[in-house]
């Protein structure tokens, strides 16, 4: 059977027998990978198109658009991905939300956290090493340690009225927790009545 165009679409030539249904099916199968496919969301994309060939283009109802980069793995690049809604950041035992509820959001390989954490009993958050205050969802665990400054109440020296926050990476283990643990460190050793969990990091 002859082909036509850059996509090499099958078109019956003069010498082909008139197998119209089969010819139409062959043409449809050849055109299919070049269409823009539609899904409701990313989860449906992964269900329906995990085995699709490379260069498959899929769009979602929220405007997200992905291009498949592998014919053997469920690997995609995001041309555009609509921001997901903020979701609650799971807190460690003994902790509760402060004035701003702790939340987390992931867009592609970029993660943001925000909010404040305090002890359930209202006491001072203090540990000679680190204190686990939360646990990020599995899809937000970084491959490299994420670290930054964390706001706190000024109990001691106002010059050191800030702590350090970390999200442990895949493969990391500390006495306080493993991968995905959100740890807070007091910089001046006095502790704090609340801790800010504002942090931005990459997971790759």
MOVENQUI-V146862 format. One record per pair of residues at least 12 apart in sequence whose ideal C-beta (glycine too) atoms are under 10 Angstrom apart, sorted by sequence separation. I is the first residue (numbers start at 1). GAP is how many residues later the second one is. If there is no record, write none. Layout:
i=I gap=GAP
i=I gap=GAP
This chain:
i=1 gap=12
i=2 gap=12
i=10 gap=12
i=11 gap=12
i=12 gap=12
i=37 gap=12
i=46 gap=12
i=55 gap=12
i=56 gap=12
i=65 gap=12
i=66 gap=12
i=67 gap=12
i=89 gap=12
i=90 gap=12
i=102 gap=12
i=103 gap=12
i=119 gap=12
i=150 gap=12
i=151 gap=12
i=167 gap=12
i=168 gap=12
i=184 gap=12
i=2 gap=13
i=10 gap=13
i=45 gap=13
i=54 gap=13
i=55 gap=13
i=56 gap=13
i=65 gap=13
i=66 gap=13
i=88 gap=13
i=89 gap=13
i=101 gap=13
i=102 gap=13
i=149 gap=13
i=150 gap=13
i=152 gap=13
i=167 gap=13
i=168 gap=13
i=182 gap=13
i=184 gap=13
i=1 gap=14
i=2 gap=14
i=10 gap=14
i=12 gap=14
i=44 gap=14
i=45 gap=14
i=54 gap=14
i=55 gap=14
i=64 gap=14
i=65 gap=14
i=66 gap=14
i=88 gap=14
i=89 gap=14
i=90 gap=14
i=100 gap=14
i=101 gap=14
i=102 gap=14
i=117 gap=14
i=119 gap=14
i=149 gap=14
i=150 gap=14
i=151 gap=14
i=167 gap=14
i=168 gap=14
i=1 gap=15
i=10 gap=15
i=11 gap=15
i=12 gap=15
i=37 gap=15
i=45 gap=15
i=53 gap=15
i=54 gap=15
i=56 gap=15
i=64 gap=15
i=65 gap=15
i=66 gap=15
i=86 gap=15
i=88 gap=15
i=89 gap=15
i=100 gap=15
i=101 gap=15
i=102 gap=15
i=118 gap=15
i=149 gap=15
i=150 gap=15
i=166 gap=15
i=167 gap=15
i=168 gap=15
i=182 gap=15
i=10 gap=16
i=11 gap=16
i=42 gap=16
i=44 gap=16
i=52 gap=16
i=54 gap=16
i=55 gap=16
i=64 gap=16
i=65 gap=16
i=86 gap=16
i=87 gap=16
i=88 gap=16
i=89 gap=16
i=99 gap=16
i=100 gap=16
i=101 gap=16
i=117 gap=16
i=148 gap=16
i=149 gap=16
i=150 gap=16
i=166 gap=16
i=167 gap=16
i=9 gap=17
i=10 gap=17
i=43 gap=17
i=44 gap=17
i=49 gap=17
i=51 gap=17
i=53 gap=17
i=54 gap=17
i=63 gap=17
i=64 gap=17
i=65 gap=17
i=86 gap=17
i=87 gap=17
i=98 gap=17
i=99 gap=17
i=100 gap=17
i=117 gap=17
i=133 gap=17
i=147 gap=17
i=148 gap=17
i=165 gap=17
i=166 gap=17
i=182 gap=17
i=1 gap=18
i=9 gap=18
i=10 gap=18
i=42 gap=18
i=50 gap=18
i=52 gap=18
i=53 gap=18
i=54 gap=18
i=58 gap=18
i=62 gap=18
i=63 gap=18
i=64 gap=18
i=85 gap=18
i=86 gap=18
i=87 gap=18
i=97 gap=18
i=98 gap=18
i=147 gap=18
i=148 gap=18
i=165 gap=18
i=166 gap=18
i=10 gap=19
i=11 gap=19
i=33 gap=19
i=37 gap=19
i=39 gap=19
i=41 gap=19
i=45 gap=19
i=49 gap=19
i=52 gap=19
i=53 gap=19
i=54 gap=19
i=62 gap=19
i=63 gap=19
i=64 gap=19
i=86 gap=19
i=87 gap=19
i=97 gap=19
i=98 gap=19
i=99 gap=19
i=115 gap=19
i=146 gap=19
i=147 gap=19
i=148 gap=19
i=164 gap=19
i=165 gap=19
i=166 gap=19
i=10 gap=20
i=32 gap=20
i=33 gap=20
i=36 gap=20
i=37 gap=20
i=38 gap=20
i=39 gap=20
i=40 gap=20
i=41 gap=20
i=42 gap=20
i=46 gap=20
i=51 gap=20
i=56 gap=20
i=59 gap=20
i=60 gap=20
i=62 gap=20
i=64 gap=20
i=84 gap=20
i=85 gap=20
i=97 gap=20
i=98 gap=20
i=146 gap=20
i=147 gap=20
i=164 gap=20
i=165 gap=20
i=1 gap=21
i=9 gap=21
i=10 gap=21
i=32 gap=21
i=33 gap=21
i=34 gap=21
i=35 gap=21
i=36 gap=21
i=37 gap=21
i=38 gap=21
i=39 gap=21
i=40 gap=21
i=41 gap=21
i=45 gap=21
i=51 gap=21
i=54 gap=21
i=58 gap=21
i=59 gap=21
i=60 gap=21
i=61 gap=21
i=62 gap=21
i=84 gap=21
i=96 gap=21
i=97 gap=21
i=98 gap=21
i=113 gap=21
i=145 gap=21
i=146 gap=21
i=147 gap=21
i=163 gap=21
i=164 gap=21
i=1 gap=22
i=8 gap=22
i=9 gap=22
i=33 gap=22
i=34 gap=22
i=35 gap=22
i=36 gap=22
i=37 gap=22
i=38 gap=22
i=39 gap=22
i=40 gap=22
i=42 gap=22
i=51 gap=22
i=52 gap=22
i=57 gap=22
i=60 gap=22
i=62 gap=22
i=83 gap=22
i=84 gap=22
i=95 gap=22
i=96 gap=22
i=145 gap=22
i=146 gap=22
i=163 gap=22
i=164 gap=22
i=7 gap=23
i=33 gap=23
i=34 gap=23
i=35 gap=23
i=36 gap=23
i=38 gap=23
i=41 gap=23
i=45 gap=23
i=50 gap=23
i=51 gap=23
i=83 gap=23
i=84 gap=23
i=95 gap=23
i=96 gap=23
i=113 gap=23
i=144 gap=23
i=145 gap=23
i=146 gap=23
i=163 gap=23
i=164 gap=23
i=7 gap=24
i=32 gap=24
i=33 gap=24
i=42 gap=24
i=50 gap=24
i=52 gap=24
i=83 gap=24
i=89 gap=24
i=91 gap=24
i=95 gap=24
i=96 gap=24
i=145 gap=24
i=162 gap=24
i=163 gap=24
i=1 gap=25
i=5 gap=25
i=9 gap=25
i=39 gap=25
i=49 gap=25
i=50 gap=25
i=82 gap=25
i=83 gap=25
i=89 gap=25
i=92 gap=25
i=94 gap=25
i=95 gap=25
i=96 gap=25
i=111 gap=25
i=142 gap=25
i=144 gap=25
i=162 gap=25
i=163 gap=25
i=1 gap=26
i=7 gap=26
i=50 gap=26
i=81 gap=26
i=86 gap=26
i=89 gap=26
i=91 gap=26
i=94 gap=26
i=96 gap=26
i=111 gap=26
i=141 gap=26
i=142 gap=26
i=143 gap=26
i=144 gap=26
i=160 gap=26
i=161 gap=26
i=162 gap=26
i=3 gap=27
i=7 gap=27
i=39 gap=27
i=47 gap=27
i=49 gap=27
i=81 gap=27
i=86 gap=27
i=88 gap=27
i=91 gap=27
i=93 gap=27
i=94 gap=27
i=113 gap=27
i=125 gap=27
i=140 gap=27
i=141 gap=27
i=142 gap=27
i=143 gap=27
i=145 gap=27
i=160 gap=27
i=161 gap=27
i=6 gap=28
i=46 gap=28
i=86 gap=28
i=89 gap=28
i=111 gap=28
i=112 gap=28
i=125 gap=28
i=141 gap=28
i=142 gap=28
i=143 gap=28
i=144 gap=28
i=159 gap=28
i=160 gap=28
i=163 gap=28
i=5 gap=29
i=36 gap=29
i=37 gap=29
i=45 gap=29
i=78 gap=29
i=83 gap=29
i=86 gap=29
i=91 gap=29
i=94 gap=29
i=111 gap=29
i=124 gap=29
i=126 gap=29
i=141 gap=29
i=159 gap=29
i=160 gap=29
i=161 gap=29
i=163 gap=29
i=46 gap=30
i=78 gap=30
i=95 gap=30
i=104 gap=30
i=106 gap=30
i=111 gap=30
i=125 gap=30
i=141 gap=30
i=142 gap=30
i=156 gap=30
i=157 gap=30
i=158 gap=30
i=160 gap=30
i=162 gap=30
i=165 gap=30
i=167 gap=30
i=37 gap=31
i=45 gap=31
i=77 gap=31
i=78 gap=31
i=94 gap=31
i=102 gap=31
i=106 gap=31
i=111 gap=31
i=124 gap=31
i=134 gap=31
i=136 gap=31
i=141 gap=31
i=155 gap=31
i=156 gap=31
i=157 gap=31
i=161 gap=31
i=165 gap=31
i=102 gap=32
i=104 gap=32
i=131 gap=32
i=133 gap=32
i=135 gap=32
i=136 gap=32
i=150 gap=32
i=152 gap=32
i=156 gap=32
i=157 gap=32
i=163 gap=32
i=165 gap=32
i=167 gap=32
i=169 gap=32
i=104 gap=33
i=106 gap=33
i=109 gap=33
i=113 gap=33
i=117 gap=33
i=130 gap=33
i=134 gap=33
i=135 gap=33
i=150 gap=33
i=155 gap=33
i=156 gap=33
i=157 gap=33
i=163 gap=33
i=165 gap=33
i=166 gap=33
i=170 gap=33
i=42 gap=34
i=106 gap=34
i=109 gap=34
i=116 gap=34
i=130 gap=34
i=150 gap=34
i=152 gap=34
i=154 gap=34
i=156 gap=34
i=162 gap=34
i=165 gap=34
i=167 gap=34
i=169 gap=34
i=33 gap=35
i=104 gap=35
i=105 gap=35
i=111 gap=35
i=113 gap=35
i=116 gap=35
i=118 gap=35
i=130 gap=35
i=150 gap=35
i=152 gap=35
i=155 gap=35
i=156 gap=35
i=166 gap=35
i=42 gap=36
i=95 gap=36
i=104 gap=36
i=116 gap=36
i=130 gap=36
i=132 gap=36
i=143 gap=36
i=146 gap=36
i=147 gap=36
i=150 gap=36
i=152 gap=36
i=154 gap=36
i=155 gap=36
i=156 gap=36
i=167 gap=36
i=94 gap=37
i=95 gap=37
i=113 gap=37
i=116 gap=37
i=141 gap=37
i=142 gap=37
i=150 gap=37
i=153 gap=37
i=155 gap=37
i=33 gap=38
i=94 gap=38
i=95 gap=38
i=125 gap=38
i=130 gap=38
i=141 gap=38
i=142 gap=38
i=147 gap=38
i=149 gap=38
i=152 gap=38
i=153 gap=38
i=154 gap=38
i=155 gap=38
i=42 gap=39
i=92 gap=39
i=93 gap=39
i=94 gap=39
i=95 gap=39
i=141 gap=39
i=152 gap=39
i=153 gap=39
i=154 gap=39
i=42 gap=40
i=92 gap=40
i=140 gap=40
i=141 gap=40
i=152 gap=40
i=153 gap=40
i=41 gap=41
i=91 gap=41
i=92 gap=41
i=138 gap=41
i=139 gap=41
i=151 gap=41
i=152 gap=41
i=153 gap=41
i=42 gap=42
i=91 gap=42
i=92 gap=42
i=132 gap=42
i=135 gap=42
i=138 gap=42
i=150 gap=42
i=152 gap=42
i=153 gap=42
i=41 gap=43
i=91 gap=43
i=92 gap=43
i=132 gap=43
i=133 gap=43
i=134 gap=43
i=135 gap=43
i=136 gap=43
i=137 gap=43
i=151 gap=43
i=152 gap=43
i=153 gap=43
i=89 gap=44
i=90 gap=44
i=91 gap=44
i=130 gap=44
i=132 gap=44
i=133 gap=44
i=135 gap=44
i=136 gap=44
i=151 gap=44
i=152 gap=44
i=89 gap=45
i=90 gap=45
i=129 gap=45
i=130 gap=45
i=131 gap=45
i=132 gap=45
i=135 gap=45
i=136 gap=45
i=150 gap=45
i=151 gap=45
i=88 gap=46
i=89 gap=46
i=90 gap=46
i=129 gap=46
i=130 gap=46
i=132 gap=46
i=134 gap=46
i=135 gap=46
i=136 gap=46
i=150 gap=46
i=151 gap=46
i=89 gap=47
i=90 gap=47
i=129 gap=47
i=130 gap=47
i=134 gap=47
i=135 gap=47
i=149 gap=47
i=150 gap=47
i=151 gap=47
i=89 gap=48
i=117 gap=48
i=133 gap=48
i=134 gap=48
i=150 gap=48
i=88 gap=49
i=127 gap=49
i=132 gap=49
i=133 gap=49
i=134 gap=49
i=148 gap=49
i=149 gap=49
i=150 gap=49
i=87 gap=50
i=132 gap=50
i=133 gap=50
i=134 gap=50
i=148 gap=50
i=149 gap=50
i=89 gap=51
i=130 gap=51
i=131 gap=51
i=132 gap=51
i=133 gap=51
i=148 gap=51
i=113 gap=52
i=130 gap=52
i=131 gap=52
i=132 gap=52
i=147 gap=52
i=148 gap=52
i=87 gap=53
i=130 gap=53
i=131 gap=53
i=146 gap=53
i=148 gap=53
i=113 gap=54
i=129 gap=54
i=130 gap=54
i=131 gap=54
i=146 gap=54
i=147 gap=54
i=98 gap=55
i=130 gap=55
i=131 gap=55
i=146 gap=55
i=111 gap=56
i=127 gap=56
i=129 gap=56
i=130 gap=56
i=145 gap=56
i=146 gap=56
i=127 gap=57
i=129 gap=57
i=144 gap=57
i=146 gap=57
i=126 gap=58
i=127 gap=58
i=128 gap=58
i=144 gap=58
i=125 gap=59
i=127 gap=59
i=142 gap=59
i=143 gap=59
i=144 gap=59
i=126 gap=60
i=131 gap=60
i=142 gap=60
i=143 gap=60
i=144 gap=60
i=125 gap=61
i=128 gap=61
i=131 gap=61
i=134 gap=61
i=140 gap=61
i=142 gap=61
i=143 gap=61
i=124 gap=62
i=127 gap=62
i=133 gap=62
i=141 gap=62
i=142 gap=62
i=104 gap=63
i=126 gap=63
i=134 gap=63
i=136 gap=63
i=140 gap=63
i=126 gap=64
i=127 gap=64
i=131 gap=64
i=133 gap=64
i=139 gap=64
i=117 gap=65
i=126 gap=65
i=136 gap=65
i=124 gap=66
i=125 gap=66
i=126 gap=66
i=117 gap=67
i=124 gap=67
i=125 gap=67
i=126 gap=67
i=136 gap=67
i=123 gap=68
i=124 gap=68
i=125 gap=68
i=113 gap=69
i=124 gap=69
i=125 gap=69
i=123 gap=70
i=124 gap=70
i=125 gap=70
i=122 gap=71
i=119 gap=72
i=122 gap=72
i=119 gap=73
i=118 gap=74
i=119 gap=74
i=117 gap=75
i=118 gap=75
i=119 gap=75
i=118 gap=76
i=119 gap=76
i=117 gap=77
i=118 gap=77
i=104 gap=78
i=116 gap=78
i=117 gap=78
i=116 gap=79
i=117 gap=79
i=102 gap=80
i=115 gap=80
i=116 gap=80
i=117 gap=80
i=115 gap=81
i=116 gap=81
i=114 gap=82
i=115 gap=82
i=116 gap=82
i=113 gap=83
i=114 gap=83
i=115 gap=83
i=92 gap=84
i=113 gap=84
i=114 gap=84
i=92 gap=85
i=113 gap=85
i=114 gap=85
i=112 gap=86
i=113 gap=86
i=114 gap=86
i=95 gap=87
i=112 gap=87
i=113 gap=87
i=111 gap=88
i=112 gap=88
i=113 gap=88
i=92 gap=89
i=95 gap=89
i=111 gap=89
i=112 gap=89
i=90 gap=90
i=92 gap=90
i=110 gap=90
i=111 gap=90
i=91 gap=91
i=92 gap=91
i=110 gap=91
i=111 gap=91
i=90 gap=92
i=109 gap=92
i=110 gap=92
i=111 gap=92
i=89 gap=93
i=102 gap=93
i=104 gap=93
i=109 gap=93
i=110 gap=93
i=100 gap=94
i=102 gap=94
i=103 gap=94
i=108 gap=94
i=109 gap=94
i=110 gap=94
i=98 gap=95
i=99 gap=95
i=102 gap=95
i=104 gap=95
i=108 gap=95
i=109 gap=95
i=98 gap=96
i=100 gap=96
i=102 gap=96
i=108 gap=96
i=97 gap=97
i=98 gap=97
i=100 gap=97
i=106 gap=97
i=98 gap=98
i=100 gap=98
i=98 gap=99
i=95 gap=100
i=91 gap=106
i=89 gap=108
